[in-house]
Every structure is written in structure tokens, then in C-alpha cells.
Amino acid sequence: MYKKGDVVLVRSITGATIPPVHVRLYKKIVQKSKTYGEFKDKSYVAWEGSLIYKGEIKKLNKEWSISWKYPDNVEIFVFEEDIIRKL
């Protein structure tokens, strides 16, 4: 569905209070479920990516104290279920 280099709009895993951000995807991660003793870990599909708009990063930093710094520290981990749409 998505591929390396796609730009997507992503919602925050923490809820609707934090606005969606634009992310460029660069590495897909497919994790199959695993069992650790009595604990069973769920499978998931996720992406490593980077935030692309300086204004969004500044807003997240100022209003929610999320410590991304443009352009050096903008990496993000995104679950595929949190991707709203491809742009």
C-alpha cells in the first residue's frame, strides 16, 4: 500500500489533541507476533520516517514540548494504522 519515499499524513498515537503531521517514509518494518513466556506480543506493520515541515515541528515543540529539532532530529516511528492518507 505504501512504499519508501511516500509522503503521508499521520495522526498521533496519543490522541486527537495533537494535530496530524506530514512524514516521509523510508523503512518498512513488519513484525510477526511473538510469545515471551506467558506474554504474547502482537504483530504490526510500521515505518521509520522523518517529519518534513519545520513549522509542524516547531508547533509540536512549543505547544506539547515534544523535543524534535529541525533538521537534525526529525526521525519518527509510525504504525501503519495511524497513517491517515498518502499525499
N, C-alpha and C positions, 0 to 999 in steps of 0.2 A: 504494500500500500504506500509506504513512504520509502524514500531512498536517500543515500548520502548526498548532502548538498541542498536538500529541500529546506525551504523556509516555512515554518509552521507557527500558528498561534497556539499558545499553551496556557491552560488555566493552572492556578496554584493548587497543589495537593492539600494545602491548609484551608481552603475555602474561598468563597466568592468575594470576600473583603479585599483581598489583594488582586489587582487587575491582571488580565492576561498579558503575556509578553511574547515578543517575536523571537524565535530561536532558529538558528541554522543547525541542522542535524549533521553529525559527522561519524558516528559509530553506533551500529545497532547491537543490542545485547539481548539474546534470547536465553532465558534461564528456565530450565525444566525444574519441576518440583523435586525436592529432596527431603529425606527423613533423617532427623538427628535424634536418636533415642525415641522419646515419645512425641517430640515436636515435628510437625510436618510443615515444611516451607512451601508456599505457593509458587507456581510458575508465573512468569511475567515476560513481557516484551518491553524493552526500554531503549532509550537513546542517550548517548552523550552528545552534547551540543554546546553552542555558545550563544549568549544573548547578543543581539546585533545593534540595538539602538541605545545610544548614550543617554538620551532623555528618559527612557524607561528605567535604566539602571540608576540614574540619579534620583528618580522619584521613589524607587524601592528603597534606596539607601536612606533618603531623607524621611519618608513617611513611615517606614516599617523597620528601619535600622538593619536592613539586610545588607551585608557587607561585601557587595561586589564593587570592583574598581575597574572602570573602563580605561584602557583597552586590555589591561594585563590579566585581570581576574574576572572573567566572564563565563567560565565553564558552568554547565548545568546538567543535571541528570533528570531525564523526563520519562515518565511512564507513558507508553503509547496510549493508554486510556485517558490521559489528561490532555492529549492533543485535540484541540477544537476543530481545526481545519488546516489544510495546506493552502499556502498563499501563492 
